[in-house]
């Protein structure tokens, strides 16, 4: 059994990204996994200040906001699922801010110790996902996280369900 954290960056609680998340969760839970979702637009998380304080004080961020809840959930998880509609070719600002703030955790864990598995769910009206896939590649390539798969596009609930069910 895996502990799966879904970081939901969609401002729409009942939109197409939510539909992919629901299908993914059904699949993951049917395989015996535990799933927790954080709705990022409902949280108060400031952008990274680039102060580098987290580089010198054990990986602690100087900001005290809802990112502390995100960090606890990230530490709890084995798998992190990034879920977002496409905004200007990549993930929403809400999700990007959380990713930027994970820099402190990377520092605390000395980068090589920040090992997770991951999946990516994205919806869009268009069909160019290059920039979004480059964003996702940071985790799968630079951090060497195991990739369970990507679902790119609305209406692909069965694909999302299958990826969720494949996680073991």
C-alpha positions as CSV (number, residue, x, y, z in Angstrom):
1,X,0.0,0.0,0.0
2,X,1.2,3.5,-0.9
3,X,0.3,6.8,0.6
4,X,-0.6,9.1,-2.2
5,X,-0.8,12.9,-2.0
6,X,-2.7,14.8,-4.7
7,X,-1.7,18.4,-5.0
8,X,-4.8,19.9,-6.7
9,X,-3.9,23.3,-8.3
10,X,-7.2,23.8,-10.1
11,X,-9.3,26.8,-9.0
12,X,-12.5,25.0,-10.1
13,X,-13.6,22.5,-7.5
14,X,-15.9,20.7,-9.9
15,X,-14.1,21.1,-13.2
16,X,-12.3,18.7,-15.6
17,X,-9.2,18.4,-13.3
18,X,-11.5,17.3,-10.4
19,X,-13.0,14.7,-12.7
20,X,-9.5,13.2,-13.4
21,X,-8.6,13.4,-9.7
22,X,-11.8,11.5,-8.8
23,X,-11.1,8.7,-11.3
24,X,-7.4,8.5,-10.3
25,X,-8.5,8.3,-6.6
26,X,-11.0,5.5,-7.3
27,X,-8.3,3.5,-9.1
28,X,-5.7,4.1,-6.4
29,X,-8.1,3.2,-3.5
30,X,-9.3,0.1,-5.4
31,X,-5.6,-1.1,-5.3
32,X,-5.5,-0.6,-1.5
33,X,-3.7,2.8,-1.5
34,X,-4.5,5.6,0.9
35,X,-5.2,8.9,-0.9
36,X,-5.1,12.5,0.5
37,X,-5.9,15.5,-1.6
38,X,-4.9,19.1,-0.8
39,X,-7.0,21.8,-2.6
40,X,-4.3,24.4,-3.0
41,X,-6.5,27.4,-4.1
42,X,-8.2,27.1,-0.7
43,X,-4.9,27.5,1.1
44,X,-2.8,30.6,2.0
45,X,0.7,30.0,0.7
46,X,3.1,32.8,-0.2
47,X,5.6,32.6,-3.0
48,X,9.2,31.8,-2.3
49,X,11.1,34.9,-1.2
50,X,14.5,33.6,-2.5
51,X,16.0,34.6,0.8
52,X,17.9,31.3,1.0
53,X,17.3,31.1,4.7
54,X,16.3,27.5,4.1
55,X,19.8,26.8,2.8
56,X,21.4,27.7,6.1
57,X,18.9,26.8,8.8
58,X,18.2,23.2,8.4
59,X,15.7,23.6,5.5
60,X,13.2,25.7,7.4
61,X,11.3,28.4,5.6
62,X,11.0,31.7,7.2
63,X,7.4,32.0,6.1
64,X,4.7,30.5,8.4
65,X,1.7,29.7,6.3
66,X,-0.3,26.8,5.0
67,X,2.8,25.4,3.3
68,X,3.5,23.8,6.7
69,X,0.4,21.6,6.1
70,X,1.7,20.8,2.6
71,X,5.1,19.9,4.0
72,X,3.5,17.5,6.5
73,X,1.5,15.8,3.8
74,X,4.5,15.6,1.5
75,X,6.5,13.9,4.2
76,X,3.6,11.5,4.9
77,X,3.4,10.5,1.2
78,X,5.1,8.0,-0.9
79,X,3.6,9.3,-4.2
80,X,2.9,12.9,-5.1
81,X,0.4,13.6,-7.9
82,X,0.5,17.0,-9.5
83,X,-3.0,17.9,-10.8
84,X,-3.7,21.1,-12.7
85,X,-5.4,22.6,-15.7
86,X,-3.1,24.2,-18.1
87,X,-2.5,28.0,-17.7
88,X,-0.3,29.7,-20.2
89,X,1.3,26.4,-21.2
90,X,2.0,25.0,-17.7
91,X,0.5,24.4,-14.3
92,X,-1.5,27.0,-12.4
93,X,0.2,29.6,-10.2
94,X,-1.3,27.9,-7.1
95,X,0.6,24.7,-7.9
96,X,3.7,26.4,-9.0
97,X,4.0,28.3,-5.7
98,X,3.9,25.1,-3.8
99,X,6.6,23.6,-6.1
100,X,8.8,26.6,-5.6
101,X,8.3,26.3,-1.8
102,X,9.4,22.6,-1.9
103,X,12.9,24.0,-2.4
104,X,13.2,24.3,1.4
105,X,12.4,20.6,1.8
106,X,14.9,19.8,-0.9
107,X,17.5,21.7,1.2
108,X,16.5,20.0,4.4
109,X,16.7,16.5,2.8
110,X,20.0,17.4,1.0
111,X,18.3,17.0,-2.4
112,X,19.3,13.3,-2.9
113,X,17.2,12.4,0.1
114,X,14.0,13.9,-1.3
115,X,12.8,10.6,-3.0
116,X,9.2,10.2,-4.0
117,X,7.2,8.7,-6.7
118,X,4.9,10.8,-8.9
119,X,2.2,11.1,-11.5
120,X,0.8,14.1,-13.5
121,X,-2.8,14.9,-14.3
122,X,-3.5,17.9,-16.6
123,X,-6.4,19.2,-18.5
124,X,-6.4,21.8,-21.3
125,X,-8.5,23.0,-24.2
126,X,-5.5,22.7,-26.5
127,X,-3.1,19.9,-27.1
128,X,0.4,21.3,-26.7
129,X,1.8,20.0,-23.4
130,X,5.5,20.6,-24.0
131,X,6.1,23.3,-21.4
132,X,4.0,21.4,-18.8
133,X,5.9,18.2,-19.5
134,X,9.2,20.1,-19.0
135,X,7.9,21.3,-15.6
136,X,7.0,17.7,-14.7
137,X,10.4,16.5,-15.9
138,X,12.0,18.3,-13.0
139,X,10.7,15.7,-10.7
140,X,11.1,12.6,-12.9
141,X,14.5,13.5,-14.3
142,X,16.3,16.0,-12.0
143,X,15.1,14.5,-8.7
144,X,15.0,10.9,-10.2
145,X,11.5,10.2,-9.0
146,X,9.7,7.1,-10.3
147,X,7.0,8.2,-12.8
148,X,3.7,6.3,-12.6
149,X,2.4,8.1,-15.7
150,X,0.7,11.2,-17.1
151,X,-2.8,11.9,-18.2
152,X,-3.0,14.9,-20.5
153,X,-6.4,16.1,-21.5
154,X,-10.0,16.3,-20.3
155,X,-12.2,13.2,-20.7
156,X,-9.5,10.8,-19.9
157,X,-10.9,9.5,-16.7
158,X,-10.4,5.8,-17.5
159,X,-6.7,6.5,-18.2
160,X,-6.5,8.3,-14.8
161,X,-8.3,5.4,-13.1
162,X,-5.8,2.9,-14.6
163,X,-2.8,4.9,-13.5
164,X,-4.2,5.1,-10.0
165,X,-4.9,1.4,-9.9
166,X,-1.4,0.5,-11.1
167,X,0.3,2.1,-8.1
168,X,1.4,-0.6,-5.7
